[in-house]
């Protein structure tokens, strides 16, 4: 029983990690895009 809860917690943490990584990547892409527009002007 405890083992299953542990796996569930780890999966939850991994999911949060992936979501954080995706949002960070989206933000960096967004800023990179703005920077490119800034360079072109």
C-alpha positions in Angstrom: 0.0 0.0 0.0 2.7 2.4 1.0 4.7 1.4 -2.1 1.8 2.4 -4.4 1.5 5.8 -2.8 5.2 6.4 -3.2 5.0 5.6 -6.9 2.0 7.9 -7.2 3.9 10.8 -5.5 6.9 10.3 -7.8 4.7 10.3 -10.9 3.0 13.5 -9.6 6.4 15.2 -9.1 7.5 14.1 -12.6 4.4 15.5 -14.1 4.9 18.8 -12.3 8.5 18.9 -13.5 7.4 18.4 -17.1 4.8 21.1 -16.8 7.4 23.5 -15.3 9.9 22.7 -18.1 7.3 23.2 -20.8 6.2 26.6 -19.4 9.9 27.7 -19.0 10.6 26.6 -22.6 7.5 28.5 -23.9 8.6 31.6 -22.0 12.2 31.4 -23.4 10.8 30.9 -26.9 8.5 33.9 -26.4 11.4 36.1 -25.2 13.6 34.9 -28.0 10.9 35.8 -30.5 10.5 39.2 -29.0 14.3 39.7 -29.2 14.4 38.7 -32.9 11.7 41.3 -33.6 13.7 43.8 -31.6 16.8 43.1 -33.7 15.0 43.4 -36.9 13.6 46.9 -36.1 
